[in-house]
């Protein structure tokens, strides 16, 4: 069964999710064959015509980030091409997407629009920017409590600091502006707004919006690595560390399976029988068999739930990860796992929510094994992307004729 997306056949742009390697190639097309420049020109033209939109995610930002100070120039080029192609079209953070899915908010197809944003906000909701900018008003009010009644009347009106209070006392807070400029990706404009906020000439909401704008502008975000390498690079570590951990877990699992095989053979079982048993156990554990899975969180009358429908993004990620694990653990000649396996599975959370999904060649082959029930076109090579887009355009035209 294929679950079709809910879109206007001709007016809604084709939504495309590129592989991180695509942004790396397109950021430096002069070092690649001419065909890649032609793809960049094609994508730019179709984007400008409103035929397609390309969306970036937190995973793209993290993978574009530099791994060392020497890599900052190349990373800046990657940030620029993401900004050029996607603008502020992004997808909500995977944590927020999983929250929507697990609360079954996506049971109504129209609610899938919650996944797509046009404000460039790729950070999770848990990342509270308000914690990064102090509440100057509260700080002033707390300071003024220690003054006599006459002074408080001068500096407070209806419980709020007056302009005089800001003028006389907020100078001690201005050092916080300089610290923020070092610790956060603030451009000159944002720094100006934050500075006005510290002296009472801008609201805290305006200051937060200015900071959010710098995170949403990937070039500004990239410059943060130049200003404060340690603070910026810390934000980029979680995906890479998770990738290394996933790789190590797969290597450990392979060692354990080898030991089980040796023990089984020593006790008289044939290698073929053991491999068959391991494979059957793997198949039975797949989310694809969720029609036989009881979900305790579901209030459906029969208690049976199809995870492809209720939690499509999460089920894609888990299914892909399990197939990658099978390739790396089961079989006589398993592949060597890579630190990029986890990030690639992490990206797959968005597969059900776009029209075209671009994985790398290995993940494309694994996705074929997953047999995911979505209409999303999976394009295995960047150079094949224009023909895949043209095909969808033609199919949409045919469907309305």
Phi, psi and omega per residue, in radians:
X1 nan 2.412 3.112
X2 -1.968 2.250 3.140
X3 -1.657 1.874 -3.099
X4 -1.313 2.573 3.071
X5 -1.352 2.768 -3.132
X6 -1.704 1.675 3.136
X7 -2.535 2.749 3.021
X8 -1.276 2.130 -2.954
X9 -0.975 -0.741 -3.023
X10 -1.840 -0.411 -3.015
X11 -1.691 -0.409 -3.127
X12 -1.453 2.230 3.132
X13 -1.052 2.644 3.051
X14 -1.256 2.173 -3.070
X15 -1.621 2.193 -3.003
X16 -2.129 2.378 3.072
X17 -2.087 1.927 -3.095
X18 -1.484 2.764 3.017
X19 -1.365 2.619 3.128
X20 -1.004 -0.602 3.126
X21 -1.136 -0.477 3.103
X22 -1.096 -0.753 3.132
X23 -1.141 -0.623 3.107
X24 -1.123 -0.765 -3.139
X25 -1.174 -0.826 -3.066
X26 -1.221 -0.340 3.098
X27 -1.331 -0.203 -3.060
X28 -2.566 0.913 -3.022
X29 -1.118 -0.418 -3.116
X30 -1.125 -0.332 3.111
X31 -1.625 0.109 -3.116
X32 -2.175 2.893 3.119
X33 -0.944 2.729 -3.068
X34 -0.952 -0.553 -3.088
X35 -0.991 -0.552 -3.108
X36 -1.253 -0.613 3.052
X37 -1.129 -0.659 3.111
X38 -1.137 -0.648 3.087
X39 -1.128 -0.767 3.116
X40 -1.042 -0.782 3.125
X41 -1.116 -0.695 3.126
X42 -1.105 -0.840 -3.121
X43 -1.090 -0.730 3.133
X44 -1.110 -0.742 -3.140
X45 -1.121 -0.824 -3.125
X46 -1.163 -0.608 3.083
X47 -1.138 -0.786 -3.142
X48 -1.120 -0.546 3.130
X49 -1.404 -0.099 -3.139
X50 1.401 0.218 -3.114
X51 -1.388 -0.627 -3.110
X52 -2.267 2.735 2.875
X53 -2.274 2.453 3.078
X54 -1.923 2.405 -3.049
X55 -2.081 2.387 3.033
X56 -1.846 2.869 -3.124
X57 -2.347 3.031 3.076
X58 -0.984 -0.655 -3.137
X59 -1.103 -0.677 3.083
X60 -1.086 -0.759 -3.112
X61 -1.107 -0.790 -3.108
X62 -1.154 -0.710 -3.129
X63 -1.288 -0.408 3.076
X64 -1.370 -0.342 -3.060
X65 -1.142 2.627 -3.139
X66 -1.255 2.620 3.099
X67 -1.699 -0.154 3.089
X68 -2.728 2.799 3.123
X69 -0.978 -0.591 3.140
X70 -1.155 -0.389 -3.086
X71 -1.578 0.049 -3.089
X72 -1.064 -0.786 -3.121
X73 -1.005 -0.774 3.119
X74 -1.158 -0.656 3.106
X75 -1.112 -0.693 3.116
X76 -1.061 -0.651 3.097
X77 -1.143 -0.658 3.100
X78 -1.156 -0.746 3.101
X79 -1.069 -0.700 -3.129
X80 -1.114 -0.724 -3.102
X81 -1.259 -0.589 3.059
X82 -1.089 -0.786 3.127
X83 -1.118 -0.734 -3.115
X84 -1.105 -0.777 -3.059
X85 -1.435 -0.660 -3.035
X86 -1.726 -0.402 -3.007
X87 1.077 -2.217 3.093
X88 -1.873 0.319 3.067
X89 -1.382 1.947 -3.124
X90 -2.411 3.078 3.131
X91 -2.031 2.546 -3.102
X92 -1.070 2.753 -3.102
X93 -1.051 2.504 3.139
X94 -0.914 -0.672 3.125
X95 -1.053 -0.745 3.133
X96 -1.216 -0.609 3.092
X97 -1.148 -0.776 3.112
X98 -1.101 -0.612 3.101
X99 -1.091 -0.743 3.100
X100 -1.095 -0.794 -3.090
X101 -1.145 -0.788 -3.088
X102 -1.196 -0.416 3.060
X103 -1.550 0.052 3.083
X104 1.056 0.517 3.074
X105 -1.222 -0.335 -3.074
X106 -1.581 0.165 3.115
X107 -1.090 -0.518 2.996
X108 -1.512 2.074 -3.076
X109 -0.947 -0.552 -3.132
X110 -1.119 -0.436 -3.125
X111 -1.243 -0.187 3.097
X112 -1.155 -0.286 3.067
X113 -1.089 -0.354 3.132
X114 -1.131 -0.323 -3.076
X115 -1.354 -0.493 -3.055
X116 -1.729 2.341 3.108
X117 -2.153 2.742 3.055
X118 -2.197 0.394 3.135
X119 -1.982 0.107 3.109
X120 1.257 0.189 -3.090
X121 -1.469 1.644 -3.089
X122 -1.704 -0.032 -3.115
X123 -1.424 2.674 3.095
X124 -1.270 2.735 3.102
X125 -1.048 -0.536 -3.130
X126 -1.127 -0.386 3.131
X127 -1.433 1.645 -2.995
X128 -1.584 1.826 -3.128
X129 -1.121 -0.453 -3.117
X130 -1.094 -0.394 3.107
X131 -1.290 -0.255 -3.066
X132 -1.582 -0.321 3.137
X133 -2.019 2.049 -3.070
X134 -1.099 2.648 3.092
X135 -1.462 1.605 -3.049
X136 -1.102 -0.688 -3.139
X137 -1.017 -0.802 -3.139
X138 -1.135 -0.683 3.134
X139 -1.091 -0.726 3.120
X140 -1.141 -0.815 -3.138
X141 -1.026 -0.743 3.132
X142 -1.105 -0.704 3.129
X143 -1.148 -0.683 -3.057
X144 -1.271 -0.285 3.125
X145 -1.086 -0.423 -3.093
X146 -1.488 -0.068 -3.122
X147 -1.537 2.860 3.062
X148 -1.225 2.938 -3.077
X149 -1.046 -0.731 -3.102
X150 -1.080 -0.777 3.120
X151 -1.138 -0.709 -3.119
X152 -1.090 -0.610 3.117
X153 -1.132 -0.561 3.118
X154 -1.278 -0.692 -3.002
X155 -1.655 -0.251 -3.113
X156 -2.183 2.413 3.052
X157 -2.404 2.084 -3.068
X158 0.961 0.637 3.095
X159 1.395 0.030 -3.108
X160 -1.952 2.546 3.088
X161 -1.121 2.435 3.090
X162 -1.462 2.978 3.090
X163 -1.041 -0.625 3.122
X164 -1.125 -0.661 3.117
X165 -1.082 -0.769 3.102
X166 -1.116 -0.758 -3.090
X167 -1.128 -0.704 -3.051
X168 -1.461 -0.511 -2.918
X169 -2.122 -0.320 -3.053
X170 -1.390 -0.130 3.134
X171 -1.019 -0.508 3.132
X172 -1.220 -0.284 -3.133
X173 -1.630 -0.221 -3.012
X174 -1.118 -0.413 3.056
X175 -1.063 -0.434 3.098
X176 -1.143 -0.492 3.104
X177 -1.143 -0.771 3.123
X178 -1.116 -0.687 3.128
X179 -1.145 -0.723 3.113
X180 -1.088 -0.665 -3.134
X181 -1.127 -0.468 3.085
X182 -1.449 -0.643 -3.008
X183 -1.542 -0.310 -3.053
X184 -2.274 2.750 -3.127
X185 -1.368 1.157 -3.115
X186 -1.647 2.190 3.008
X187 -1.483 -3.123 -3.061
X188 -1.086 -0.747 -3.137
X189 -1.083 -0.788 -3.140
X190 -1.162 -0.689 3.131
X191 -1.098 -0.625 3.102
X192 -1.128 -0.752 3.124
X193 -1.119 -0.780 3.135
X194 -1.105 -0.690 3.097
X195 -1.081 -0.717 3.088
X196 -1.122 -0.630 3.122
X197 -1.093 -0.695 -3.117
X198 -1.163 -0.375 3.125
X199 -1.908 0.262 3.017
X200 1.430 0.230 -3.129
X201 -1.818 0.141 3.030
X202 -2.609 2.675 -3.121
X203 -1.467 2.847 3.087
X204 -1.120 -0.621 3.106
X205 -1.080 -0.695 3.110
X206 -1.146 -0.682 3.111
X207 -1.130 -0.743 3.132
X208 -1.154 -0.687 3.109
X209 -1.109 -0.668 3.112
X210 -1.125 -0.731 3.111
X211 -1.145 -0.758 3.125
X212 -1.048 -0.679 3.132
X213 -1.078 -0.568 3.126
X214 -1.288 -0.571 3.043
X215 -1.222 -0.644 -3.107
X216 -1.269 -0.506 3.089
X217 -1.485 1.816 -2.987
X218 -1.150 -0.471 3.072
X219 -1.180 -0.739 3.081
X220 -1.116 -0.724 3.108
X221 -1.058 -0.718 3.139
X222 -1.105 -0.614 3.133
X223 -1.157 -0.355 3.107
X224 -1.035 -0.597 -3.137
X225 -1.123 -0.523 3.086
X226 -1.289 -0.677 -3.065
X227 -1.298 -0.744 -3.062
X228 -2.571 1.485 -3.049
X229 -0.982 -0.803 -3.038
X230 -1.137 -0.776 -3.119
X231 -1.173 -0.754 -3.106
X232 -1.220 -0.746 -3.078
X233 -1.192 -0.485 3.091
X234 -1.039 -0.628 -3.131
X235 -1.189 -0.366 -3.046
X236 -1.652 -0.043 -2.951
X237 -1.458 -0.456 -2.927
X238 -1.103 -0.682 -3.099
X239 -1.235 -0.681 3.142
X240 -1.220 -0.695 3.131
X241 -1.188 -0.645 3.087
X242 -1.150 -0.628 3.106
X243 -1.111 -0.751 3.113
X244 -1.161 -0.665 3.128
X245 -1.138 -0.752 3.120
X246 -1.085 -0.753 3.111
X247 -1.033 -0.815 -3.123
X248 -1.127 -0.649 3.106
X249 -1.119 -0.673 3.110
X250 -1.163 -0.693 3.101
X251 -1.128 -0.699 3.093
X252 -1.123 -0.726 3.142
X253 -1.103 -0.667 3.110
X254 -1.116 -0.721 3.116
X255 -1.101 -0.749 3.129
X256 -1.108 -0.708 3.133
X257 -1.153 -0.684 3.099
X258 -1.052 -0.721 3.132
X259 -1.152 -0.690 3.095
X260 -1.113 -0.704 3.113
X261 -1.078 -0.776 -3.124
X262 -1.109 -0.728 3.130
X263 -1.154 -0.721 -3.137
X264 -1.137 -0.750 3.138
X265 -1.150 -0.693 3.127
X266 -1.110 -0.505 -3.139
X267 -1.580 0.068 3.024
X268 1.906 -0.062 3.121
X269 -1.389 2.596 3.123
X270 -1.458 2.604 3.096
X271 -0.995 -0.683 -3.117
X272 -1.103 -0.729 -3.133
X273 -1.146 -0.726 -3.141
X274 -1.154 -0.753 3.110
X275 -1.085 -0.696 3.114
X276 -1.115 -0.685 3.124
X277 -1.149 -0.761 3.128
X278 -1.107 -0.722 -3.128
X279 -1.132 -0.727 3.139
X280 -1.125 -0.699 3.093
X281 -1.061 -0.718 3.108
X282 -1.083 -0.830 -3.100
X283 -1.067 -0.730 -3.098
X284 -1.209 -0.386 -3.106
X285 -1.575 -0.092 -3.088
X286 -1.198 2.504 3.037
X287 -1.070 -0.362 3.115
X288 -1.037 -0.389 3.113
X289 -1.653 0.432 -3.039
X290 -1.214 -0.239 3.065
X291 -1.115 -0.285 3.083
X292 -1.843 0.186 -3.093
X293 -1.753 2.310 3.072
X294 -1.559 2.146 3.126
X295 -1.830 1.965 -3.051
X296 -1.155 -0.352 -3.114
X297 -1.479 -0.070 -3.054
X298 -1.659 2.428 3.136
X299 -1.758 0.224 3.124
X300 -1.055 2.558 -3.021
X301 -1.053 -0.615 -3.125
X302 -1.641 -0.085 3.095
X303 1.274 0.095 -3.117
X304 -1.756 2.393 -3.042
X305 -2.309 2.471 3.072
X306 -1.757 1.839 -3.058
X307 -1.139 -0.401 3.073
X308 -1.110 -0.502 -3.138
X309 -1.571 -0.772 -3.030
X310 -1.406 -0.616 -3.118
X311 -2.376 1.090 -3.011
X312 -1.076 -0.765 -3.116
X313 -1.147 -0.830 3.134
X314 -1.100 -0.697 -3.129
X315 -1.164 -0.630 3.060
X316 -1.067 -0.836 -3.106
X317 -1.083 -0.826 -3.108
X318 -1.148 -0.775 -3.136
X319 -1.082 -0.789 3.132
X320 -1.095 -0.758 3.138
X321 -1.065 -0.677 -3.131
X322 -1.197 -0.652 3.101
X323 -1.221 -0.648 3.052
X324 -1.093 -0.724 3.109
X325 -1.091 -0.721 3.125
X326 -1.059 -0.766 3.134
X327 -1.105 -0.516 -3.051
X328 -1.642 -0.225 -3.043
X329 -2.101 -0.869 -3.092
X330 -1.435 2.834 3.068
X331 1.667 2.827 -3.103
X332 -1.264 -0.550 -3.119
X333 -2.268 1.268 -3.119
X334 -1.192 2.656 3.098
X335 -1.280 2.768 3.045
X336 -1.440 2.150 -3.128
X337 -1.125 2.719 -3.106
X338 -2.101 2.665 3.087
X339 -1.145 -0.282 3.129
X340 -1.511 -0.085 -3.096
X341 -1.089 -0.803 -3.120
X342 -1.119 -0.856 3.087
X343 -0.984 -0.656 3.130
X344 -1.130 -0.669 3.071
X345 -1.214 -0.616 3.119
X346 -1.070 -0.739 3.093
X347 -1.046 -0.602 -2.988
X348 -1.136 -0.176 3.103
X349 -1.043 -0.419 -3.083
X350 -1.620 -0.132 -3.040
X351 -0.916 -0.762 -3.111
X352 -1.228 -0.223 -2.990
X353 -1.805 0.092 3.121
X354 -2.238 2.908 -3.140
X355 -1.549 -0.571 3.117
X356 -2.300 2.301 -3.125
X357 -2.164 2.226 -3.082
X358 -1.926 1.749 3.035
X359 -1.670 3.049 2.994
X360 -1.362 3.050 -2.994
X361 -1.115 -0.680 3.137
X362 -1.155 -0.839 -3.115
X363 -1.133 -0.546 3.094
X364 -1.091 -0.728 3.133
X365 -1.170 -0.619 3.126
X366 -1.251 -0.675 3.123
X367 -1.063 -0.583 3.076
X368 -1.075 -0.677 3.115
X369 -1.158 -0.557 -3.059
X370 -1.193 -0.465 3.118
X371 0.901 0.944 -3.112
X372 -1.287 2.373 -3.008
X373 -1.506 0.990 -3.140
X374 -2.233 2.732 -3.133
X375 -1.441 -0.036 3.140
X376 -0.982 2.253 3.083
X377 -1.430 2.196 3.114
X378 -1.763 2.027 -3.051
X379 -1.899 2.072 -2.956
X380 -1.401 -0.307 -3.115
X381 -2.361 2.485 3.122
X382 -1.029 -0.679 -3.105
X383 -1.160 -0.325 3.120
X384 -1.583 -0.035 -3.076
X385 -1.113 -0.765 3.121
X386 -1.008 -0.755 -3.139
X387 -1.168 -0.583 3.092
X388 -1.168 -0.688 3.102
X389 -1.151 -0.805 3.134
X390 -1.038 -0.642 3.133
X391 -1.107 -0.778 3.137
X392 -1.145 -0.701 3.107
X393 -1.023 -0.798 -3.134
X394 -1.126 -0.750 3.127
X395 -1.077 -0.685 3.130
X396 -1.172 -0.692 3.100
X397 -1.121 -0.756 -3.142
X398 -1.096 -0.611 -3.062
X399 -1.236 -0.369 -3.136
X400 -1.790 -0.069 3.109
X401 -1.550 nan nan
